[in-house]
């Protein structure tokens, strides 16, 4: 299967409200349409995770990020331009996303992915894509496809083929919370 065919199949599942497992710019992720409340609920259920713990979303561009966050602070653009490793920004003023994806304070975690597969997947899907680590809550994140439990593989609608043979070390993204008032909090380095 070509990468293009893999992306097409994944997008078809996402558009129908399905849940996928896919390689990201960090670890393998569980993904769904970040605007679909029922799909987001399924991801929480699959992970056995309390829905008060927000999920991260991937987007393909700065323009897409701006569609889902009102008033992105200037410091966010500076960080996006200067970081060298995948970095998730928690930003205030989430808009147009599934309500069960947005934190109680109205914030959302978004990351612009530059890795080819996840970038192309987000670009083809044309919406933010939930990207939470492929594991049951509390267990180690799946760095590679071979690290994903059979229970997790059986609980999703599609498992991407791209990068299944890879055996490389991967780490989760850095997470930085940016408040509108300029306050910066490093959640994870």
C-alpha positions as CSV (number, residue, x, y, z in Angstrom):
1,X,0.0,0.0,0.0
2,X,1.4,3.4,-0.9
3,X,1.4,6.2,1.7
4,X,-1.1,8.1,-0.4
5,X,-3.5,5.1,-0.4
6,X,-3.0,4.8,3.4
7,X,-3.9,8.5,3.9
8,X,-7.0,8.1,1.7
9,X,-8.3,5.2,3.7
10,X,-7.6,6.9,7.0
11,X,-9.4,10.1,5.9
12,X,-12.4,8.0,4.7
13,X,-12.6,6.5,8.2
14,X,-12.2,9.9,9.9
15,X,-14.9,11.5,7.8
16,X,-17.3,8.7,8.9
17,X,-16.6,9.5,12.6
18,X,-14.2,6.6,13.0
19,X,-11.1,6.3,15.2
20,X,-7.6,5.5,13.8
21,X,-4.1,4.5,15.0
22,X,-1.4,6.4,13.1
23,X,2.3,7.5,13.3
24,X,2.8,11.1,14.2
25,X,5.7,13.5,14.5
26,X,6.3,12.0,18.0
27,X,4.9,8.6,19.1
28,X,2.1,6.6,17.5
29,X,-1.3,8.2,18.1
30,X,-5.0,7.5,18.5
31,X,-6.8,9.9,16.3
32,X,-10.3,11.1,15.3
33,X,-12.1,14.2,14.0
34,X,-11.5,16.8,16.6
35,X,-14.8,18.5,15.8
36,X,-16.9,15.3,16.3
37,X,-18.1,14.9,19.9
38,X,-19.0,11.2,19.5
39,X,-15.6,10.3,18.0
40,X,-13.8,12.2,20.8
41,X,-15.8,10.3,23.4
42,X,-14.8,7.0,21.8
43,X,-11.1,8.0,22.1
44,X,-11.6,8.7,25.8
45,X,-13.3,5.3,26.2
46,X,-10.6,3.4,24.3
47,X,-7.9,5.0,26.4
48,X,-9.9,4.5,29.7
49,X,-9.2,8.1,30.3
50,X,-11.2,10.7,32.3
51,X,-12.6,13.2,29.8
52,X,-11.5,16.0,32.2
53,X,-8.0,15.4,30.9
54,X,-7.8,17.2,27.6
55,X,-6.4,15.7,24.4
56,X,-3.9,17.1,22.0
57,X,-4.8,17.9,18.4
58,X,-2.6,18.1,15.3
59,X,-3.0,20.6,12.5
60,X,-1.1,21.0,9.2
61,X,-0.5,24.8,9.2
62,X,-0.6,28.1,11.0
63,X,-3.7,29.0,9.1
64,X,-5.6,25.9,10.3
65,X,-4.4,26.6,13.9
66,X,-5.9,30.1,13.7
67,X,-9.3,28.7,12.6
68,X,-9.7,26.9,15.9
69,X,-8.2,29.4,18.4
70,X,-9.4,33.0,18.8
71,X,-6.6,35.6,19.3
72,X,-3.4,33.5,19.1
73,X,-0.8,35.4,21.2
74,X,2.3,36.7,19.4
75,X,4.6,34.6,21.6
76,X,2.9,31.5,20.1
77,X,4.1,32.5,16.6
78,X,7.6,33.1,18.0
79,X,7.7,29.7,19.6
80,X,6.4,28.0,16.5
81,X,9.1,29.6,14.4
82,X,11.9,28.8,16.9
83,X,11.3,25.4,18.4
84,X,13.4,22.5,17.0
85,X,11.4,19.6,18.5
86,X,7.6,18.9,18.2
87,X,5.9,21.3,20.6
88,X,2.3,21.4,21.6
89,X,0.9,24.8,22.6
90,X,-2.0,25.0,25.0
91,X,-3.9,28.1,24.0
92,X,-6.9,29.9,25.3
93,X,-10.0,30.6,23.3
94,X,-10.7,27.3,21.6
95,X,-13.4,27.5,19.0
96,X,-15.1,25.1,16.6
97,X,-13.9,21.9,18.2
98,X,-15.8,19.2,20.0
99,X,-16.9,20.5,23.4
100,X,-15.5,17.4,25.2
101,X,-12.1,18.2,23.7
102,X,-11.8,21.7,25.2
103,X,-10.5,22.0,28.7
104,X,-12.7,23.6,31.4
105,X,-10.8,26.9,31.1
106,X,-11.6,27.1,27.4
107,X,-8.1,26.1,26.2
108,X,-6.9,23.4,23.8
109,X,-3.6,21.8,23.0
110,X,-2.6,22.1,19.3
111,X,0.6,21.2,17.5
112,X,1.5,22.0,13.9
113,X,3.0,18.8,12.6
114,X,5.9,18.9,10.1
115,X,6.5,15.2,9.8
116,X,5.4,14.1,6.3
117,X,2.8,11.4,7.0
118,X,0.9,13.2,9.8
119,X,1.2,16.5,8.0
120,X,-0.2,15.1,4.8
121,X,-3.0,13.3,6.7
122,X,-4.0,16.5,8.4
123,X,-3.8,18.4,5.1
124,X,-6.0,15.9,3.4
125,X,-8.5,15.7,6.3
126,X,-8.8,19.5,6.4
127,X,-9.6,19.6,10.1
128,X,-7.7,19.2,13.4
129,X,-7.0,15.6,14.2
130,X,-7.0,14.3,17.8
131,X,-3.5,13.0,18.6
132,X,-3.3,11.2,21.9
133,X,-0.6,8.6,22.6
134,X,-1.5,5.0,21.5
135,X,-1.8,3.4,24.9
136,X,-4.3,2.9,27.7
137,X,-4.1,5.8,30.2
138,X,-1.3,5.3,32.6
139,X,0.7,2.8,30.4
140,X,3.8,3.8,28.4
141,X,3.2,5.5,25.0
142,X,3.8,3.4,21.9
143,X,7.0,4.7,20.4
144,X,6.5,2.3,17.4
145,X,3.8,0.2,15.9
146,X,5.2,-2.9,17.6
147,X,4.6,-1.3,21.0
148,X,0.8,-1.1,20.5
149,X,-1.3,-3.6,22.5
150,X,-3.6,-6.0,20.7
151,X,-6.5,-4.6,22.7
152,X,-5.9,-1.2,21.3
153,X,-5.4,-2.4,17.8
154,X,-8.8,-4.2,18.1
155,X,-10.6,-1.2,19.4
156,X,-10.1,1.2,16.5
157,X,-11.6,1.4,13.0
158,X,-8.4,1.7,11.0
159,X,-4.7,1.1,11.7
160,X,-2.4,3.0,9.3
161,X,0.3,0.9,7.4
162,X,2.8,3.7,7.1
163,X,5.9,3.3,9.3
164,X,4.8,0.0,10.8
165,X,8.2,-1.5,10.3
166,X,10.0,1.4,12.0
167,X,12.0,0.7,15.2
168,X,13.3,4.1,16.3
169,X,13.2,5.9,19.6
170,X,10.4,8.5,19.7
171,X,9.4,10.8,22.6
172,X,6.2,12.8,23.2
173,X,6.1,16.5,22.4
174,X,7.0,19.3,24.6
175,X,3.9,21.0,26.0
176,X,3.8,24.8,26.7
177,X,0.8,26.6,28.0
178,X,0.4,30.2,26.8
179,X,-2.1,32.5,28.5
180,X,-3.5,35.6,26.8
181,X,-1.8,37.7,29.4
182,X,1.6,36.5,28.3
183,X,2.1,34.0,31.1
184,X,4.1,30.9,29.9
185,X,4.0,27.6,31.8
186,X,6.2,24.6,30.6
187,X,4.0,21.5,31.2
188,X,6.4,18.9,29.7
189,X,9.9,19.5,28.4
